[in-house]
């Protein structure tokens, strides 16, 4: 069914490296254990893939900053929808935005009950 929707054959790769090296792969969704997430994001970006990664994007501030610095040195999708030729985009998804605890916290922040964040 997925193959029919995609209009092409699904391909399984033996490793992330093999997937990143496949020219037929344009974008990757990385949902991985935290200890390997930053290295996988970096490898995908270096391979010229568009990347969607789940939060947290890294296990440490150092690794997160390393990813930001790497992306800043690359041709990437700019603000306002401007695309640079040969660009790669990277987005970080968060699927907890509507969970009750997060909604409650956002309301307290908006009220100023927690202080300035």
Biopython code that builds the backbone (N, CA, C, O; Angstrom):
import numpy as np
from Bio.PDB.StructureBuilder import StructureBuilder

atoms = [
    (1, "UNK", "N", (0.815, -1.192, 0.000)),
    (1, "UNK", "CA", (0.000, 0.000, 0.000)),
    (1, "UNK", "C", (0.863, 1.262, 0.000)),
    (1, "UNK", "O", (0.599, 2.192, -0.762)),
    (2, "UNK", "N", (1.892, 1.300, 0.850)),
    (2, "UNK", "CA", (2.785, 2.452, 0.899)),
    (2, "UNK", "C", (3.499, 2.604, -0.437)),
    (2, "UNK", "O", (3.672, 3.718, -0.932)),
    (3, "UNK", "N", (3.916, 1.474, -1.023)),
    (3, "UNK", "CA", (4.589, 1.537, -2.315)),
    (3, "UNK", "C", (3.693, 2.171, -3.366)),
    (3, "UNK", "O", (4.163, 2.962, -4.183)),
    (4, "UNK", "N", (2.409, 1.833, -3.355)),
    (4, "UNK", "CA", (1.478, 2.410, -4.332)),
    (4, "UNK", "C", (1.351, 3.916, -4.117)),
    (4, "UNK", "O", (1.285, 4.683, -5.077)),
    (5, "UNK", "N", (1.319, 4.328, -2.864)),
    (5, "UNK", "CA", (1.219, 5.758, -2.566)),
    (5, "UNK", "C", (2.476, 6.493, -2.990)),
    (5, "UNK", "O", (2.401, 7.603, -3.517)),
    (6, "UNK", "N", (3.607, 5.895, -2.769)),
    (6, "UNK", "CA", (4.874, 6.543, -3.117)),
    (6, "UNK", "C", (5.128, 6.508, -4.619)),
    (6, "UNK", "O", (5.885, 7.320, -5.151)),
    (7, "UNK", "N", (4.488, 5.562, -5.294)),
    (7, "UNK", "CA", (4.689, 5.464, -6.736)),
    (7, "UNK", "C", (6.036, 4.874, -7.109)),
    (7, "UNK", "O", (6.454, 4.964, -8.263)),
    (8, "UNK", "N", (6.716, 4.274, -6.151)),
    (8, "UNK", "CA", (7.995, 3.638, -6.431)),
    (8, "UNK", "C", (8.252, 2.550, -5.401)),
    (8, "UNK", "O", (7.570, 2.466, -4.379)),
    (9, "UNK", "N", (9.221, 1.743, -5.679)),
    (9, "UNK", "CA", (9.545, 0.628, -4.817)),
    (9, "UNK", "C", (10.254, 1.104, -3.553)),
    (9, "UNK", "O", (11.110, 1.987, -3.601)),
    (10, "UNK", "N", (9.887, 0.507, -2.428)),
    (10, "UNK", "CA", (10.572, 0.818, -1.181)),
    (10, "UNK", "C", (11.905, 0.082, -1.158)),
    (10, "UNK", "O", (12.011, -1.044, -1.643)),
    (11, "UNK", "N", (12.905, 0.718, -0.599)),
    (11, "UNK", "CA", (14.239, 0.124, -0.541)),
    (11, "UNK", "C", (14.665, 0.065, 0.919)),
    (11, "UNK", "O", (14.566, 1.047, 1.654)),
    (12, "UNK", "N", (15.137, -1.095, 1.316)),
    (12, "UNK", "CA", (15.701, -1.236, 2.659)),
    (12, "UNK", "C", (17.214, -1.096, 2.540)),
    (12, "UNK", "O", (17.825, -1.601, 1.599)),
    (13, "UNK", "N", (17.806, -0.406, 3.503)),
    (13, "UNK", "CA", (19.254, -0.201, 3.503)),
    (13, "UNK", "C", (19.864, -0.975, 4.662)),
    (13, "UNK", "O", (19.248, -1.124, 5.717)),
    (14, "UNK", "N", (21.068, -1.460, 4.455)),
    (14, "UNK", "CA", (21.757, -2.259, 5.475)),
    (14, "UNK", "C", (22.245, -1.405, 6.640)),
    (14, "UNK", "O", (22.475, -1.921, 7.733)),
    (15, "UNK", "N", (22.405, -0.104, 6.414)),
    (15, "UNK", "CA", (22.911, 0.782, 7.460)),
    (15, "UNK", "C", (22.486, 2.213, 7.165)),
    (15, "UNK", "O", (22.046, 2.532, 6.061)),
    (16, "UNK", "N", (22.626, 3.064, 8.169)),
    (16, "UNK", "CA", (22.342, 4.480, 7.936)),
    (16, "UNK", "C", (23.300, 5.043, 6.897)),
    (16, "UNK", "O", (22.901, 5.835, 6.044)),
    (17, "UNK", "N", (24.559, 4.637, 6.967)),
    (17, "UNK", "CA", (25.542, 5.117, 6.000)),
    (17, "UNK", "C", (25.148, 4.779, 4.575)),
    (17, "UNK", "O", (25.297, 5.601, 3.670)),
    (18, "UNK", "N", (24.644, 3.565, 4.375)),
    (18, "UNK", "CA", (24.200, 3.159, 3.037)),
    (18, "UNK", "C", (22.995, 3.983, 2.595)),
    (18, "UNK", "O", (22.881, 4.354, 1.427)),
    (19, "UNK", "N", (22.104, 4.263, 3.532)),
    (19, "UNK", "CA", (20.937, 5.086, 3.204)),
    (19, "UNK", "C", (21.371, 6.507, 2.843)),
    (19, "UNK", "O", (20.877, 7.083, 1.874)),
    (20, "UNK", "N", (22.288, 7.066, 3.617)),
    (20, "UNK", "CA", (22.747, 8.423, 3.345)),
    (20, "UNK", "C", (23.492, 8.508, 2.016)),
    (20, "UNK", "O", (23.482, 9.553, 1.365)),
    (21, "UNK", "N", (24.137, 7.415, 1.612)),
    (21, "UNK", "CA", (24.884, 7.405, 0.350)),
    (21, "UNK", "C", (23.989, 7.190, -0.869)),
    (21, "UNK", "O", (24.432, 7.373, -2.003)),
    (22, "UNK", "N", (22.739, 6.803, -0.642)),
    (22, "UNK", "CA", (21.819, 6.503, -1.748)),
    (22, "UNK", "C", (21.305, 7.803, -2.358)),
    (22, "UNK", "O", (20.602, 8.565, -1.693)),
    (23, "UNK", "N", (21.647, 8.059, -3.604)),
    (23, "UNK", "CA", (21.233, 9.291, -4.290)),
    (23, "UNK", "C", (19.722, 9.374, -4.471)),
    (23, "UNK", "O", (19.192, 10.462, -4.699)),
    (24, "UNK", "N", (19.024, 8.257, -4.375)),
    (24, "UNK", "CA", (17.568, 8.265, -4.522)),
    (24, "UNK", "C", (16.866, 8.760, -3.257)),
    (24, "UNK", "O", (15.671, 9.054, -3.287)),
    (25, "UNK", "N", (17.595, 8.854, -2.155)),
    (25, "UNK", "CA", (17.028, 9.318, -0.884)),
    (25, "UNK", "C", (17.235, 10.825, -0.792)),
    (25, "UNK", "O", (18.368, 11.305, -0.806)),
    (26, "UNK", "N", (16.130, 11.568, -0.696)),
    (26, "UNK", "CA", (16.199, 13.027, -0.589)),
    (26, "UNK", "C", (16.123, 13.517, 0.848)),
    (26, "UNK", "O", (16.802, 14.470, 1.229)),
    (27, "UNK", "N", (15.284, 12.850, 1.644)),
    (27, "UNK", "CA", (15.019, 13.306, 3.005)),
    (27, "UNK", "C", (14.996, 12.118, 3.945)),
    (27, "UNK", "O", (14.562, 11.026, 3.580)),
    (28, "UNK", "N", (15.474, 12.349, 5.169)),
    (28, "UNK", "CA", (15.444, 11.298, 6.182)),
    (28, "UNK", "C", (14.745, 11.819, 7.432)),
    (28, "UNK", "O", (14.908, 12.978, 7.814)),
    (29, "UNK", "N", (13.973, 10.954, 8.055)),
    (29, "UNK", "CA", (13.338, 11.233, 9.343)),
    (29, "UNK", "C", (14.089, 10.411, 10.365)),
    (29, "UNK", "O", (14.059, 9.181, 10.325)),
    (30, "UNK", "N", (14.765, 11.084, 11.284)),
    (30, "UNK", "CA", (15.593, 10.391, 12.262)),
    (30, "UNK", "C", (14.896, 10.357, 13.614)),
    (30, "UNK", "O", (14.716, 11.384, 14.269)),
    (31, "UNK", "N", (14.512, 9.162, 14.010)),
    (31, "UNK", "CA", (13.911, 8.908, 15.315)),
    (31, "UNK", "C", (14.796, 7.838, 15.947)),
    (31, "UNK", "O", (14.597, 6.642, 15.737)),
    (32, "UNK", "N", (15.772, 8.290, 16.721)),
    (32, "UNK", "CA", (16.839, 7.415, 17.195)),
    (32, "UNK", "C", (17.081, 7.606, 18.687)),
    (32, "UNK", "O", (16.631, 8.590, 19.274)),
    (33, "UNK", "N", (17.795, 6.659, 19.298)),
    (33, "UNK", "CA", (18.198, 6.865, 20.692)),
    (33, "UNK", "C", (19.072, 8.123, 20.809)),
    (33, "UNK", "O", (19.877, 8.422, 19.926)),
    (34, "UNK", "N", (18.897, 8.835, 21.894)),
    (34, "UNK", "CA", (19.582, 10.110, 22.096)),
    (34, "UNK", "C", (21.103, 10.017, 21.920)),
    (34, "UNK", "O", (21.686, 10.910, 21.306)),
    (35, "UNK", "N", (21.771, 8.969, 22.435)),
    (35, "UNK", "CA", (23.240, 8.950, 22.313)),
    (35, "UNK", "C", (23.770, 8.934, 20.878)),
    (35, "UNK", "O", (24.916, 9.325, 20.654)),
    (36, "UNK", "N", (22.978, 8.499, 19.906)),
    (36, "UNK", "CA", (23.477, 8.446, 18.528)),
    (36, "UNK", "C", (22.831, 9.484, 17.611)),
    (36, "UNK", "O", (23.175, 9.570, 16.433)),
    (37, "UNK", "N", (21.909, 10.260, 18.139)),
    (37, "UNK", "CA", (21.157, 11.202, 17.302)),
    (37, "UNK", "C", (22.060, 12.254, 16.654)),
    (37, "UNK", "O", (21.977, 12.458, 15.443)),
    (38, "UNK", "N", (22.903, 12.912, 17.409)),
    (38, "UNK", "CA", (23.719, 14.012, 16.863)),
    (38, "UNK", "C", (24.637, 13.530, 15.739)),
    (38, "UNK", "O", (24.760, 14.196, 14.711)),
    (39, "UNK", "N", (25.272, 12.390, 15.929)),
    (39, "UNK", "CA", (26.163, 11.875, 14.877)),
    (39, "UNK", "C", (25.380, 11.509, 13.621)),
    (39, "UNK", "O", (25.861, 11.715, 12.507)),
    (40, "UNK", "N", (24.174, 10.966, 13.796)),
    (40, "UNK", "CA", (23.356, 10.606, 12.635)),
    (40, "UNK", "C", (22.894, 11.856, 11.886)),
    (40, "UNK", "O", (22.897, 11.876, 10.656)),
    (41, "UNK", "N", (22.498, 12.895, 12.619)),
    (41, "UNK", "CA", (22.088, 14.145, 11.983)),
    (41, "UNK", "C", (23.259, 14.723, 11.192)),
    (41, "UNK", "O", (23.100, 15.129, 10.040)),
    (42, "UNK", "N", (24.433, 14.757, 11.816)),
    (42, "UNK", "CA", (25.619, 15.313, 11.152)),
    (42, "UNK", "C", (25.946, 14.525, 9.882)),
    (42, "UNK", "O", (26.255, 15.116, 8.847)),
    (43, "UNK", "N", (25.880, 13.208, 9.957)),
    (43, "UNK", "CA", (26.192, 12.375, 8.789)),
    (43, "UNK", "C", (25.184, 12.614, 7.669)),
    (43, "UNK", "O", (25.562, 12.690, 6.500)),
    (44, "UNK", "N", (23.915, 12.732, 8.016)),
    (44, "UNK", "CA", (22.882, 12.969, 6.998)),
    (44, "UNK", "C", (23.070, 14.340, 6.344)),
    (44, "UNK", "O", (22.956, 14.465, 5.124)),
    (45, "UNK", "N", (23.353, 15.355, 7.140)),
    (45, "UNK", "CA", (23.573, 16.688, 6.581)),
    (45, "UNK", "C", (24.792, 16.699, 5.662)),
    (45, "UNK", "O", (24.751, 17.268, 4.571)),
    (46, "UNK", "N", (25.869, 16.071, 6.109)),
    (46, "UNK", "CA", (27.079, 16.019, 5.280)),
    (46, "UNK", "C", (26.834, 15.275, 3.966)),
    (46, "UNK", "O", (27.484, 15.550, 2.957)),
    (47, "UNK", "N", (25.886, 14.328, 3.991)),
    (47, "UNK", "CA", (25.548, 13.571, 2.779)),
    (47, "UNK", "C", (24.579, 14.347, 1.884)),
    (47, "UNK", "O", (24.195, 13.866, 0.818)),
    (48, "UNK", "N", (24.185, 15.549, 2.319)),
    (48, "UNK", "CA", (23.304, 16.383, 1.506)),
    (48, "UNK", "C", (21.831, 16.013, 1.592)),
    (48, "UNK", "O", (21.051, 16.338, 0.697)),
    (49, "UNK", "N", (21.453, 15.335, 2.668)),
    (49, "UNK", "CA", (20.050, 14.947, 2.833)),
    (49, "UNK", "C", (19.297, 16.027, 3.615)),
    (49, "UNK", "O", (19.858, 16.669, 4.503)),
    (50, "UNK", "N", (18.033, 16.213, 3.274)),
    (50, "UNK", "CA", (17.153, 17.022, 4.102)),
    (50, "UNK", "C", (16.853, 16.174, 5.332)),
    (50, "UNK", "O", (16.614, 14.972, 5.218)),
    (51, "UNK", "N", (16.866, 16.798, 6.504)),
    (51, "UNK", "CA", (16.747, 16.044, 7.752)),
    (51, "UNK", "C", (15.586, 16.565, 8.586)),
    (51, "UNK", "O", (15.433, 17.768, 8.795)),
    (52, "UNK", "N", (14.779, 15.630, 9.054)),
    (52, "UNK", "CA", (13.781, 15.899, 10.088)),
    (52, "UNK", "C", (14.210, 15.042, 11.267)),
    (52, "UNK", "O", (14.318, 13.822, 11.143)),
    (53, "UNK", "N", (14.455, 15.669, 12.408)),
    (53, "UNK", "CA", (14.878, 14.907, 13.578)),
    (53, "UNK", "C", (13.936, 15.182, 14.730)),
    (53, "UNK", "O", (13.370, 16.269, 14.846)),
    (54, "UNK", "N", (13.779, 14.189, 15.571)),
    (54, "UNK", "CA", (12.970, 14.329, 16.771)),
    (54, "UNK", "C", (13.797, 15.001, 17.858)),
    (54, "UNK", "O", (15.027, 15.005, 17.809)),
    (55, "UNK", "N", (13.113, 15.560, 18.826)),
    (55, "UNK", "CA", (13.780, 16.113, 20.000)),
    (55, "UNK", "C", (14.031, 14.982, 20.978)),
    (55, "UNK", "O", (13.262, 14.020, 20.975)),
    (56, "UNK", "N", (15.027, 15.032, 21.792)),
    (56, "UNK", "CA", (16.115, 15.997, 21.763)),
    (56, "UNK", "C", (17.070, 15.693, 20.618)),
    (56, "UNK", "O", (17.260, 14.533, 20.250)),
    (57, "UNK", "N", (17.661, 16.723, 20.064)),
    (57, "UNK", "CA", (18.519, 16.536, 18.900)),
    (57, "UNK", "C", (19.922, 16.106, 19.278)),
    (57, "UNK", "O", (20.690, 15.678, 18.416)),
    (58, "UNK", "N", (20.268, 16.213, 20.545)),
    (58, "UNK", "CA", (21.607, 15.817, 20.983)),
    (58, "UNK", "C", (21.578, 15.517, 22.477)),
    (58, "UNK", "O", (20.675, 15.943, 23.197)),
    (59, "UNK", "N", (22.582, 14.778, 22.923)),
    (59, "UNK", "CA", (22.669, 14.408, 24.332)),
    (59, "UNK", "C", (23.310, 15.492, 25.190)),
    (59, "UNK", "O", (23.238, 15.443, 26.418)),
    (60, "UNK", "N", (23.939, 16.471, 24.540)),
    (60, "UNK", "CA", (24.616, 17.523, 25.306)),
    (60, "UNK", "C", (24.530, 18.844, 24.565)),
    (60, "UNK", "O", (24.279, 18.887, 23.361)),
    (61, "UNK", "N", (24.742, 19.910, 25.302)),
    (61, "UNK", "CA", (24.789, 21.237, 24.696)),
    (61, "UNK", "C", (25.919, 21.298, 23.674)),
    (61, "UNK", "O", (25.747, 21.872, 22.599)),
    (62, "UNK", "N", (27.051, 20.724, 23.992)),
    (62, "UNK", "CA", (28.206, 20.712, 23.078)),
    (62, "UNK", "C", (27.825, 20.088, 21.738)),
    (62, "UNK", "O", (28.125, 20.651, 20.685)),
    (63, "UNK", "N", (27.165, 18.927, 21.770)),
    (63, "UNK", "CA", (26.771, 18.261, 20.525)),
    (63, "UNK", "C", (25.722, 19.071, 19.769)),
    (63, "UNK", "O", (25.754, 19.131, 18.540)),
    (64, "UNK", "N", (24.795, 19.693, 20.492)),
    (64, "UNK", "CA", (23.792, 20.537, 19.840)),
    (64, "UNK", "C", (24.426, 21.725, 19.140)),
    (64, "UNK", "O", (24.064, 22.051, 18.009)),
    (65, "UNK", "N", (25.371, 22.372, 19.808)),
    (65, "UNK", "CA", (26.071, 23.510, 19.201)),
    (65, "UNK", "C", (26.905, 23.073, 18.004)),
    (65, "UNK", "O", (27.011, 23.800, 17.016)),
    (66, "UNK", "N", (27.495, 21.887, 18.095)),
    (66, "UNK", "CA", (28.270, 21.340, 16.971)),
    (66, "UNK", "C", (27.379, 21.165, 15.738)),
    (66, "UNK", "O", (27.800, 21.453, 14.617)),
    (67, "UNK", "N", (26.150, 20.692, 15.949)),
    (67, "UNK", "CA", (25.216, 20.535, 14.829)),
    (67, "UNK", "C", (24.827, 21.888, 14.240)),
    (67, "UNK", "O", (24.777, 22.049, 13.020)),
    (68, "UNK", "N", (24.554, 22.846, 15.100)),
    (68, "UNK", "CA", (24.197, 24.185, 14.611)),
    (68, "UNK", "C", (25.343, 24.795, 13.810)),
    (68, "UNK", "O", (25.119, 25.406, 12.764)),
    (69, "UNK", "N", (26.560, 24.630, 14.298)),
    (69, "UNK", "CA", (27.725, 25.157, 13.573)),
    (69, "UNK", "C", (27.908, 24.451, 12.230)),
    (69, "UNK", "O", (28.222, 25.092, 11.227)),
    (70, "UNK", "N", (27.713, 23.145, 12.211)),
    (70, "UNK", "CA", (27.819, 22.401, 10.957)),
    (70, "UNK", "C", (26.796, 22.909, 9.950)),
    (70, "UNK", "O", (27.136, 23.189, 8.801)),
    (71, "UNK", "N", (25.552, 23.026, 10.377)),
    (71, "UNK", "CA", (24.494, 23.472, 9.466)),
    (71, "UNK", "C", (24.756, 24.892, 8.992)),
    (71, "UNK", "O", (24.468, 25.218, 7.841)),
    (72, "UNK", "N", (25.293, 25.738, 9.852)),
    (72, "UNK", "CA", (25.574, 27.130, 9.475)),
    (72, "UNK", "C", (26.640, 27.226, 8.395)),
    (72, "UNK", "O", (26.668, 28.202, 7.645)),
    (73, "UNK", "N", (27.517, 26.235, 8.301)),
    (73, "UNK", "CA", (28.579, 26.274, 7.295)),
    (73, "UNK", "C", (28.133, 25.722, 5.947)),
    (73, "UNK", "O", (28.877, 25.793, 4.969)),
    (74, "UNK", "N", (26.925, 25.174, 5.893)),
    (74, "UNK", "CA", (26.436, 24.529, 4.675)),
    (74, "UNK", "C", (25.473, 25.440, 3.937)),
    (74, "UNK", "O", (24.899, 26.359, 4.520)),
    (75, "UNK", "N", (25.299, 25.174, 2.635)),
    (75, "UNK", "CA", (24.187, 25.806, 1.924)),
    (75, "UNK", "C", (22.923, 25.215, 2.521)),
    (75, "UNK", "O", (22.778, 23.995, 2.592)),
    (76, "UNK", "N", (22.021, 26.061, 2.943)),
    (76, "UNK", "CA", (20.796, 25.543, 3.547)),
    (76, "UNK", "C", (19.612, 26.402, 3.160)),
    (76, "UNK", "O", (19.761, 27.482, 2.587)),
    (77, "UNK", "N", (18.440, 25.902, 3.484)),
    (77, "UNK", "CA", (17.215, 26.632, 3.169)),
    (77, "UNK", "C", (17.164, 27.848, 4.071)),
    (77, "UNK", "O", (17.260, 27.735, 5.293)),
    (78, "UNK", "N", (17.011, 29.013, 3.457)),
    (78, "UNK", "CA", (17.024, 30.255, 4.204)),
    (78, "UNK", "C", (15.651, 30.669, 4.689)),
    (78, "UNK", "O", (14.653, 30.009, 4.399)),
    (79, "UNK", "N", (15.603, 31.757, 5.424)),
    (79, "UNK", "CA", (14.350, 32.276, 5.935)),
    (79, "UNK", "C", (13.434, 32.756, 4.826)),
    (79, "UNK", "O", (13.885, 33.059, 3.721)),
    (80, "UNK", "N", (12.162, 32.821, 5.125)),
    (80, "UNK", "CA", (11.184, 33.305, 4.167)),
    (80, "UNK", "C", (10.995, 32.383, 2.974)),
    (80, "UNK", "O", (10.541, 32.819, 1.916)),
    (81, "UNK", "N", (11.344, 31.093, 3.138)),
    (81, "UNK", "CA", (11.155, 30.143, 2.063)),
    (81, "UNK", "C", (12.199, 30.220, 0.969)),
    (81, "UNK", "O", (12.085, 29.519, -0.037)),
    (82, "UNK", "N", (13.220, 31.058, 1.141)),
    (82, "UNK", "CA", (14.285, 31.207, 0.147)),
    (82, "UNK", "C", (15.158, 29.964, 0.165)),
    (82, "UNK", "O", (15.655, 29.564, 1.218)),
    (83, "UNK", "N", (15.344, 29.358, -0.988)),
    (83, "UNK", "CA", (16.167, 28.163, -1.091)),
    (83, "UNK", "C", (17.449, 28.464, -1.848)),
    (83, "UNK", "O", (17.420, 29.082, -2.912)),
    (84, "UNK", "N", (18.542, 28.037, -1.313)),
    (84, "UNK", "CA", (19.846, 28.198, -1.941)),
    (84, "UNK", "C", (20.129, 26.930, -2.738)),
    (84, "UNK", "O", (19.930, 25.834, -2.213)),
    (85, "UNK", "N", (20.590, 27.036, -3.994)),
    (85, "UNK", "CA", (20.886, 25.830, -4.781)),
    (85, "UNK", "C", (21.806, 24.875, -4.026)),
    (85, "UNK", "O", (22.767, 25.303, -3.388)),
    (86, "UNK", "N", (21.508, 23.591, -4.104)),
    (86, "UNK", "CA", (22.296, 22.583, -3.406)),
    (86, "UNK", "C", (22.038, 22.564, -1.913)),
    (86, "UNK", "O", (22.803, 21.977, -1.148)),
    (87, "UNK", "N", (20.949, 23.212, -1.498)),
    (87, "UNK", "CA", (20.679, 23.408, -0.081)),
    (87, "UNK", "C", (20.158, 22.147, 0.599)),
    (87, "UNK", "O", (19.560, 21.275, -0.031)),
    (88, "UNK", "N", (20.401, 22.080, 1.888)),
    (88, "UNK", "CA", (19.800, 21.061, 2.730)),
    (88, "UNK", "C", (19.012, 21.766, 3.831)),
    (88, "UNK", "O", (19.432, 22.806, 4.338)),
    (89, "UNK", "N", (17.887, 21.199, 4.188)),
    (89, "UNK", "CA", (17.099, 21.758, 5.282)),
    (89, "UNK", "C", (17.149, 20.795, 6.457)),
    (89, "UNK", "O", (17.322, 19.587, 6.294)),
    (90, "UNK", "N", (16.994, 21.356, 7.625)),
    (90, "UNK", "CA", (17.001, 20.548, 8.844)),
    (90, "UNK", "C", (15.923, 21.119, 9.749)),
    (90, "UNK", "O", (15.928, 22.307, 10.069)),
    (91, "UNK", "N", (15.016, 20.273, 10.150)),
    (91, "UNK", "CA", (13.993, 20.707, 11.091)),
    (91, "UNK", "C", (13.930, 19.718, 12.246)),
    (91, "UNK", "O", (14.219, 18.531, 12.094)),
    (92, "UNK", "N", (13.551, 20.235, 13.388)),
    (92, "UNK", "CA", (13.432, 19.417, 14.588)),
    (92, "UNK", "C", (11.960, 19.393, 14.964)),
    (92, "UNK", "O", (11.341, 20.436, 15.174)),
    (93, "UNK", "N", (11.416, 18.202, 15.044)),
    (93, "UNK", "CA", (9.986, 18.096, 15.356)),
    (93, "UNK", "C", (9.797, 17.826, 16.835)),
    (93, "UNK", "O", (10.645, 17.237, 17.505)),
    (94, "UNK", "N", (8.682, 18.269, 17.305)),
    (94, "UNK", "CA", (8.300, 18.059, 18.701)),
    (94, "UNK", "C", (6.851, 17.614, 18.695)),
    (94, "UNK", "O", (5.966, 18.348, 18.256)),
    (95, "UNK", "N", (6.622, 16.443, 19.172)),
    (95, "UNK", "CA", (5.260, 15.934, 19.127)),
    (95, "UNK", "C", (4.542, 16.000, 20.473)),
    (95, "UNK", "O", (3.514, 15.346, 20.652)),
    (96, "UNK", "N", (5.057, 16.766, 21.407)),
    (96, "UNK", "CA", (4.432, 16.895, 22.712)),
    (96, "UNK", "C", (3.677, 18.213, 22.876)),
    (96, "UNK", "O", (3.176, 18.501, 23.963)),
    (97, "UNK", "N", (3.587, 19.006, 21.831)),
    (97, "UNK", "CA", (3.034, 20.354, 21.949)),
    (97, "UNK", "C", (1.620, 20.397, 22.523)),
    (97, "UNK", "O", (1.244, 21.382, 23.159)),
    (98, "UNK", "N", (0.845, 19.360, 22.310)),
    (98, "UNK", "CA", (-0.552, 19.374, 22.772)),
    (98, "UNK", "C", (-0.802, 18.443, 23.943)),
    (98, "UNK", "O", (-1.954, 18.221, 24.318)),
    (99, "UNK", "N", (0.244, 17.898, 24.523)),
    (99, "UNK", "CA", (0.071, 17.052, 25.706)),
    (99, "UNK", "C", (-0.380, 17.940, 26.869)),
    (99, "UNK", "O", (0.079, 19.074, 27.003)),
    (100, "UNK", "N", (-1.268, 17.426, 27.697)),
    (100, "UNK", "CA", (-1.820, 18.254, 28.789)),
    (100, "UNK", "C", (-0.762, 18.920, 29.667)),
    (100, "UNK", "O", (-0.911, 20.092, 30.015)),
    (101, "UNK", "N", (0.280, 18.218, 30.026)),
    (101, "UNK", "CA", (1.304, 18.821, 30.893)),
    (101, "UNK", "C", (2.013, 19.978, 30.194)),
    (101, "UNK", "O", (2.345, 20.977, 30.831)),
    (102, "UNK", "N", (2.243, 19.851, 28.904)),
    (102, "UNK", "CA", (2.911, 20.904, 28.149)),
    (102, "UNK", "C", (1.976, 22.098, 27.963)),
    (102, "UNK", "O", (2.409, 23.246, 28.062)),
    (103, "UNK", "N", (0.704, 21.834, 27.697)),
    (103, "UNK", "CA", (-0.284, 22.910, 27.573)),
    (103, "UNK", "C", (-0.381, 23.663, 28.897)),
    (103, "UNK", "O", (-0.413, 24.893, 28.915)),
    (104, "UNK", "N", (-0.429, 22.927, 29.999)),
    (104, "UNK", "CA", (-0.503, 23.551, 31.325)),
    (104, "UNK", "C", (0.728, 24.433, 31.565)),
    (104, "UNK", "O", (0.607, 25.566, 32.032)),
    (105, "UNK", "N", (1.910, 23.903, 31.241)),
    (105, "UNK", "CA", (3.132, 24.677, 31.429)),
    (105, "UNK", "C", (3.125, 25.937, 30.576)),
    (105, "UNK", "O", (3.504, 27.007, 31.053)),
    (106, "UNK", "N", (2.695, 25.826, 29.308)),
    (106, "UNK", "CA", (2.634, 26.995, 28.421)),
    (106, "UNK", "C", (1.699, 28.055, 29.006)),
    (106, "UNK", "O", (2.007, 29.246, 28.966)),
    (107, "UNK", "N", (0.557, 27.621, 29.549)),
    (107, "UNK", "CA", (-0.387, 28.566, 30.162)),
    (107, "UNK", "C", (0.257, 29.277, 31.346)),
    (107, "UNK", "O", (0.100, 30.489, 31.490)),
    (108, "UNK", "N", (0.983, 28.545, 32.204)),
    (108, "UNK", "CA", (1.650, 29.170, 33.356)),
    (108, "UNK", "C", (2.719, 30.153, 32.882)),
    (108, "UNK", "O", (2.876, 31.228, 33.459)),
    (109, "UNK", "N", (3.458, 29.782, 31.826)),
    (109, "UNK", "CA", (4.464, 30.703, 31.281)),
    (109, "UNK", "C", (3.811, 31.965, 30.748)),
    (109, "UNK", "O", (4.274, 33.075, 31.012)),
    (110, "UNK", "N", (2.722, 31.787, 29.989)),
    (110, "UNK", "CA", (2.017, 32.936, 29.422)),
    (110, "UNK", "C", (1.469, 33.860, 30.503)),
    (110, "UNK", "O", (1.418, 35.075, 30.315)),
    (111, "UNK", "N", (1.060, 33.288, 31.632)),
    (111, "UNK", "CA", (0.543, 34.077, 32.752)),
    (111, "UNK", "C", (1.655, 34.787, 33.527)),
    (111, "UNK", "O", (1.392, 35.707, 34.302)),
    (112, "UNK", "N", (2.899, 34.351, 33.312)),
    (112, "UNK", "CA", (4.004, 34.912, 34.084)),
    (112, "UNK", "C", (4.147, 34.272, 35.452)),
    (112, "UNK", "O", (4.907, 34.763, 36.287)),
    (113, "UNK", "N", (3.421, 33.172, 35.696)),
    (113, "UNK", "CA", (3.429, 32.536, 37.003)),
    (113, "UNK", "C", (4.767, 31.864, 37.341)),
    (113, "UNK", "O", (5.084, 31.673, 38.515)),
    (114, "UNK", "N", (5.526, 31.516, 36.345)),
    (114, "UNK", "CA", (6.779, 30.818, 36.566)),
    (114, "UNK", "C", (7.960, 31.781, 36.524)),
    (114, "UNK", "O", (9.044, 31.471, 37.018)),
    (115, "UNK", "N", (7.744, 32.917, 35.946)),
    (115, "UNK", "CA", (8.824, 33.876, 35.784)),
    (115, "UNK", "C", (9.252, 33.948, 34.336)),
    (115, "UNK", "O", (8.655, 33.323, 33.460)),
    (116, "UNK", "N", (10.272, 34.702, 34.105)),
    (116, "UNK", "CA", (10.764, 34.899, 32.738)),
    (116, "UNK", "C", (11.629, 33.710, 32.329)),
    (116, "UNK", "O", (12.529, 33.301, 33.062)),
    (117, "UNK", "N", (11.348, 33.171, 31.166)),
    (117, "UNK", "CA", (12.112, 32.031, 30.659)),
    (117, "UNK", "C", (12.823, 32.445, 29.394)),
    (117, "UNK", "O", (13.530, 31.638, 28.791)),
]
sb = StructureBuilder()
sb.init_structure("model")
sb.init_model(0)
sb.init_chain("A")
sb.init_seg("    ")
for serial, (resi, resn, name, xyz) in enumerate(atoms, 1):
    if name == "N":
        sb.init_residue(resn, " ", resi, " ")
    sb.init_atom(name, np.array(xyz, "f"), 0.0, 1.0, " ", f" {name:<3s}", serial, name[0])
structure = sb.get_structure()
